[in-house]
Amino acid sequence: FPFPYTPYRIQEQFMEALYGALEGGRVGIFESPTGTGKSLSLICGALSWLRDWEQKRRREEARLLALGAGGQDELTPQPARPGSADTAGQPDWVTAFVQKKEQRDMVDRLKEEQTRRKKREDRLEKIRHNVQLKYTVKRKRCEEDEAKRLLQLSKEALSQGAGEGVLDQLDHNEEELILAEYESDDEKKVVSGLEEEEDDDLEEDHVTKIYYCSRTHSQLSQFVREVQKSPFGKDTRLVSLGSRQARGGNLCVNEEVQRLGALQLINDRCMEMQKNKHEKKSDENEGKKRRVSRTTCPFYSYEQMQFLRDEVLVEVKDIEQLVSLGRETRACPYYGSRFAIPAAQLVVLPYQMLLHEPTRNAAGIKLKDQVVIIDEAHNLIDTITCIHSAEVSGSQLCRAHSQLSQYMERYRKRLKAKNLMYIKQILYLLEQFVAMLGGNVNQNPGCQAVSQTGTVLKSINDFLFQSQIDNINLFKVQRYCEKSLISRKLFGFVERYGGPASAVKTNKENQKLAGLQNFLLTLQQGSDKEGDPPGEAEHDQLRTASPLMQIEGFLSALTNANQDGRVMLNRQGTVGQSSLKFLLLNPAVHFAKVVEECRAVIIAGGTMQPVADFREQLLCCAGVDPARIVEFSCGHVIPPENILPIILCSGPSNQQLEFTYQTRDLPQMMDETGRILCNLCNVIPGGVVCFFPSYEYEKQVYGHWEKTGLLSRLAAKKKIFQEPKKANQVEQVLVEYAKCIKRCSQTGGQMTGALLLSVVGGKMSEGINFSDDLGRCVIMVGMPYPNIRSPELQEKMTWLDKTMPRAAGQAPSRVLIENLCMKAVNQSIGRAIRHQKDFASILLLDHRYARPAVFNKLPQWIRERTQVKPAFGSAFAELRKVRTCHILCL
């Protein structure tokens, strides 16, 4: 395998196993600990297979073409003997004719494919070596923009002093808010996307490719940089996909659209601008002259996007480079990158785009006979569940009903019958949803008290029947919302008339809208009084701006099969605080299509144990033949002496360590934990990271140590940092933590480093590396079992017990709880060792870790080096020994 340096033996084994899985069309679960060069192994193993596959295919093509060219005379059908017939009752000559025709067609297809490929390669080669060509299109675009600017200035000069009615013009602009005439798919086949005649040069057959996806844009950018450094960096056609707006992956370069802020608003505005472009073109073709000027996107230009597509394929670029290129060439990176998908060999994209079928289809991703690699997949089941779950609050439902009612009243005379029909259906749905929460849509949700509080779970069918909406075709309503862009129109309407600063004319018709303004303000004030939990800015903006966008997701979720999900009615103090949530129970239904269509699927991660969840809940439930599943797990590159994992069964005062819900709050348990940390901080240099099961427990222990004086004893040796709840504060805490450790190692003295109190499942238990001095010891306090009182978890457990077989005498629900706990533990303790020369100790504070069923769920490379210590004294001696050894080595 080509590699940028001499690979470790485990990397060679990883690549060999990966190559075999891709060649055999398998579904693989691959585990390679962080710090073992997993990304490079994936790149070099997968691209080696793709290179060999392409070479084999071309050789086969050449052979068939040679046969076709040499045997043209033989393709002429020969007359058969009279009376002869094949087994199907057809004469021999008919069968021969059909076979020859199929051969001829195949040869023609191969020739056509070869011609297209040659044309593409020549075009890319031309761009690669002709620097001047790169700037020709850009210059042409600048000239066009200048001409448009001058034309606009001329129009403005002509219109000055002409006294055209400003008020009338405002009314004309309002035309954009009115829904266009809607025809359902039953009446008309809706053609979306590009005009057919302009599509020819952009539409290509999809070559065999690898789809690589990961959780975050930063992980994808890191992967692209690894590709650039690899031996395949120069000649791989790679395209990075992202959303129009995302952290680190903002592909929309239209600043006016970006100012909308919320992703859903940006998506809808983009779609509307495209629609305007097609309508404008259609009107020009039909010779119509419209008074309404519809806004179009200056970056959505076919010529520019074709150029961007080719630039993307010529050289490997990450998202940031793609956006810079889009700005430079004034071409849309979001669509330009999508046009590059058919010819690309490696497509890099976030989870959502691959795992959510509507998003996948909209992006033009075709999985048939392709390879999919899902990296950082330890939370794959949860990810699929979250992507396909949806929640709406009572205040959102009431606000959407109010907005839509006012919209319908305002434009009733301008809307077609089909639009009115669907709007009335949506209003009815909203009314019934609020009624299910025990409220009335015509009253302020913040002032309506809920009589029966609590959480109730219902099957989809029961929810539809009880809310009396089972006679409405939700598939059609969902399609209408998607095609009509009603949420975008409604947002524009509320933007115009919903705020106190809006300039509404004081005529009779518009006076009615004062009611909407006042009602929206009361709803907003009511919502503020409820004390909604603070969310991200985007969600806040969506809540206030266009709740219908959130509700569309809930309607879509209700179209799942009855047995695969539940609807949760969460009735709180007021209707506004209450919510409806769709909970997906069977993620396999949404993963089935991926494994069915793909040639091979690889699920990879640094910590995949325990893998039973993937095999049983995801793959077997998705219909994957167990014989098709292959598992691979490799060790670590560090020497055995560089890691010391210890299961500690009791503390310094011989208190047994068992942090159950019943015992962990006892003062003696919190005191014993503090004493263990005090002893460790005396002998371990640098950083110590201590994980607690929850924020609440960490806060409780911290408060107890403060009262008893243990905290001041700890602070004498290590400066204490606490993990913040807010994501935007994590970076600052980590920077201060690292600075403190560096300062202590340089100056010496009594203070030996820092102690970071973290939370399992928090911001620091995933994706953050505590390498070298940042994490010389990682401590896990207790076993972080999930809250089994959670209604969602209880429903999932009940569903598993009904649908899954018992494993080794254990109920599936019990296995789930244990697996969720151990996945969280493995993610947290895997933060310590990050490269070959790193060293660290890992302490698991609970005797239950020594139980075989639990112990076997630790990662293999940690498990085989773990020592079980019944008493603290022998464990402490081992830790001192390790410290002494490494001081001598250094």
Summary of the structure (lengths in Angstrom):
residues: 890
radius of gyration: 31.6
end to end distance: 35.0
largest distance: 106.7
contacts: 2823
relative contact order: 0.09
helix: 56%
strand: 11%
